[in-house]
Amino acid sequence: MSDDCIFCSIVAGELPSHTVYETEETLAFLDANPLAPGHVLVIPKAHHERLDELPEELASTVLETLYQLVSPVETAVEADGTTVAFNNGSAAGQEVPHVHGHIIPRFESDDGGPIHAVAGSPPNLSDDELETIADTIADRT
């Protein structure tokens, strides 16, 4: 737990939340600043700031919780689909430094656009540049 983390305060019961699901290792609750009705956050109860800092087993548990909630969220608010995503680090828009996955209900009329719209203008990469990036990622896994 981190003393200055709002999500840790929710896990500790010091701050209220609209909890929708809980396991021994994860907590899911409605976002206090929703992008759509039914916008849910899924967090590990243990404090980790970035997705790549999670132990592998806990990362799997967080993803399992997200998986289990997508259909109930969509059904509850009669959504046409959902965007499921993580903002990993402040440059990616992570506002609370505690890992959290978003389940954002989407509706045909919401004008939200695809996930590709998040990063602005796409880069114009050559096949050689793509190959170099792919090789670099592969070498680090």
C-alpha positions, 0 to 999 in steps of 0.5 A: 500500500502507498499512503498517498495513493487514492486507489490504495485508500479505496482498497483500505476502505478509507475512501468510498467506491461503487464496487462491482467485483472483488477477489482476494487480489483485485478490486473493480469499481465504477470510475468516479470520472466516467467517460461513459455510464458503467465505466469500470476500473480494475486494479490490483489491490497491491500497489504497483505503479506500472503494468510492467512492474506487476508480477506475472501472476498478478498481471494474469489475475488483473486481466482475468478480472477484466475478462470476467467483467466485460460482458456484465458491464456491456449488458448492464448499460446496454452498450454496443461494445467496450474499449478495454485499455491501460494507460501505462505511465504519465506520458500515456495519460495515466493520472493515478500512479497505480495500475488500473485497467479501464472497461469503457462502455461504447455506444454506436452514437458516442463519437468516441472513435477507435483506440488508434485516435488516442496517440494523435497522428500516426507515424509514417514508418517504412518496412525497414523501420518496422522490421527494426522495431519488431526485432528490437522488441523481440530481442527484449522478450 
